[in-house]
Amino acid sequence: MTAISSTSSTALSLTPATATDREKLAGAAKQFEAIFLRQMLSAARSVDFGGDDVFGKMDETFVQMRDERFAEIASQSGALGLAAQIERHLAALLPAEPATPAKAP
């Protein structure tokens, strides 16, 4: 049997790293963009052009799931750029972050 050493070359922290206000803002902006896209897609799909739906009500769940996933992917990739605009605009209202001291070599 081998002994387990209590020292490790890579330090693992059990405390989660705290996100900065800017990181929180970026996450919130992406979530808002996803919600906005879901609402746009839902409104676009609510229009009835009078055609017969081949799958009827069965297809609605799949379409909704697909639209939600599309909205998530689009907001995470920044395809529309709405989240970036929101973040940039609201970041000006954040307090200045304290400068981190440089580490000695």
C-alpha positions as a Markdown table, in Angstrom:
| # | Residue | x | y | z |
|---|---|---|---|---|
| 1 | Met | 0.0 | 0.0 | 0.0 |
| 2 | Thr | 1.3 | 3.5 | -0.8 |
| 3 | Ala | 1.0 | 6.4 | 1.5 |
| 4 | Ile | -1.1 | 9.4 | 0.5 |
| 5 | Ser | 0.8 | 12.7 | 0.8 |
| 6 | Ser | -1.0 | 15.6 | 2.2 |
| 7 | Thr | 1.0 | 18.0 | 0.0 |
| 8 | Ser | 0.1 | 18.5 | -3.6 |
| 9 | Ser | 1.7 | 20.2 | -6.5 |
| 10 | Thr | -1.6 | 21.8 | -7.5 |
| 11 | Ala | -3.6 | 23.5 | -4.9 |
| 12 | Leu | -7.3 | 23.0 | -4.9 |
| 13 | Ser | -9.6 | 25.4 | -3.2 |
| 14 | Leu | -12.9 | 24.3 | -1.7 |
| 15 | Thr | -14.2 | 27.8 | -1.6 |
| 16 | Pro | -15.7 | 29.0 | -4.9 |
| 17 | Ala | -14.1 | 31.9 | -6.7 |
| 18 | Thr | -16.2 | 35.0 | -6.4 |
| 19 | Ala | -17.3 | 36.5 | -9.7 |
| 20 | Thr | -16.6 | 40.2 | -10.3 |
| 21 | Asp | -19.5 | 42.6 | -10.8 |
| 22 | Arg | -18.5 | 42.7 | -14.5 |
| 23 | Glu | -18.7 | 38.9 | -14.8 |
| 24 | Lys | -22.1 | 38.9 | -13.1 |
| 25 | Leu | -23.3 | 41.7 | -15.4 |
| 26 | Ala | -22.1 | 39.7 | -18.5 |
| 27 | Gly | -24.0 | 36.6 | -17.3 |
| 28 | Ala | -27.2 | 38.6 | -16.6 |
| 29 | Ala | -27.0 | 40.3 | -20.0 |
| 30 | Lys | -26.7 | 36.9 | -21.8 |
| 31 | Gln | -29.6 | 35.6 | -19.8 |
| 32 | Phe | -31.7 | 38.7 | -20.8 |
| 33 | Glu | -30.7 | 38.2 | -24.4 |
| 34 | Ala | -31.9 | 34.6 | -24.3 |
| 35 | Ile | -35.2 | 35.5 | -22.7 |
| 36 | Phe | -35.7 | 38.2 | -25.4 |
| 37 | Leu | -34.9 | 35.8 | -28.2 |
| 38 | Arg | -37.4 | 33.2 | -26.8 |
| 39 | Gln | -40.1 | 35.9 | -26.7 |
| 40 | Met | -39.3 | 36.9 | -30.3 |
| 41 | Leu | -39.5 | 33.4 | -31.5 |
| 42 | Ser | -42.6 | 32.6 | -29.6 |
| 43 | Ala | -44.3 | 35.7 | -31.1 |
| 44 | Ala | -43.2 | 34.8 | -34.6 |
| 45 | Arg | -44.5 | 31.3 | -34.2 |
| 46 | Ser | -47.9 | 32.5 | -32.9 |
| 47 | Val | -48.8 | 33.9 | -36.4 |
| 48 | Asp | -51.2 | 31.6 | -38.2 |
| 49 | Phe | -50.9 | 31.7 | -42.0 |
| 50 | Gly | -53.9 | 29.3 | -42.3 |
| 51 | Gly | -51.9 | 26.3 | -43.4 |
| 52 | Asp | -52.5 | 22.8 | -42.0 |
| 53 | Asp | -49.9 | 21.7 | -39.4 |
| 54 | Val | -48.9 | 18.2 | -40.3 |
| 55 | Phe | -48.1 | 17.2 | -36.7 |
| 56 | Gly | -50.7 | 19.2 | -34.9 |
| 57 | Lys | -50.2 | 19.8 | -31.2 |
| 58 | Met | -47.5 | 17.1 | -30.9 |
| 59 | Asp | -45.0 | 19.3 | -32.6 |
| 60 | Glu | -45.5 | 22.4 | -30.4 |
| 61 | Thr | -43.4 | 20.9 | -27.5 |
| 62 | Phe | -40.5 | 20.1 | -29.9 |
| 63 | Val | -40.7 | 23.6 | -31.5 |
| 64 | Gln | -40.7 | 25.3 | -28.1 |
| 65 | Met | -37.7 | 23.2 | -26.9 |
| 66 | Arg | -35.8 | 23.9 | -30.2 |
| 67 | Asp | -36.5 | 27.7 | -29.9 |
| 68 | Glu | -35.3 | 27.7 | -26.2 |
| 69 | Arg | -32.1 | 25.9 | -27.1 |
| 70 | Phe | -31.5 | 28.2 | -30.1 |
| 71 | Ala | -32.0 | 31.3 | -27.9 |
| 72 | Glu | -29.5 | 29.9 | -25.3 |
| 73 | Ile | -26.9 | 29.1 | -28.0 |
| 74 | Ala | -27.3 | 32.5 | -29.7 |
| 75 | Ser | -27.0 | 34.4 | -26.5 |
| 76 | Gln | -23.9 | 32.5 | -25.4 |
| 77 | Ser | -22.2 | 32.9 | -28.8 |
| 78 | Gly | -23.0 | 36.6 | -29.0 |
| 79 | Ala | -24.5 | 36.2 | -32.5 |
| 80 | Leu | -26.9 | 39.1 | -32.1 |
| 81 | Gly | -24.7 | 41.3 | -29.9 |
| 82 | Leu | -27.5 | 42.4 | -27.7 |
| 83 | Ala | -25.9 | 41.1 | -24.5 |
| 84 | Ala | -22.6 | 42.8 | -25.4 |
| 85 | Gln | -24.5 | 46.1 | -25.9 |
| 86 | Ile | -26.4 | 45.8 | -22.6 |
| 87 | Glu | -23.2 | 44.9 | -20.7 |
| 88 | Arg | -21.2 | 47.8 | -22.2 |
| 89 | His | -24.0 | 50.2 | -21.4 |
| 90 | Leu | -24.5 | 49.0 | -17.8 |
| 91 | Ala | -20.8 | 48.6 | -17.1 |
| 92 | Ala | -20.4 | 52.3 | -17.1 |
| 93 | Leu | -22.7 | 52.4 | -14.0 |
| 94 | Leu | -20.5 | 49.9 | -12.0 |
| 95 | Pro | -18.1 | 51.2 | -9.4 |
| 96 | Ala | -14.4 | 51.0 | -10.4 |
| 97 | Glu | -12.8 | 47.8 | -9.3 |
| 98 | Pro | -9.8 | 48.0 | -7.1 |
| 99 | Ala | -6.5 | 47.3 | -8.9 |
| 100 | Thr | -4.9 | 44.0 | -8.0 |
| 101 | Pro | -1.3 | 44.2 | -6.9 |
| 102 | Ala | 1.2 | 42.7 | -9.2 |
| 103 | Lys | 2.9 | 39.5 | -8.1 |
| 104 | Ala | 6.6 | 39.5 | -7.7 |
| 105 | Pro | 8.4 | 37.1 | -10.0 |
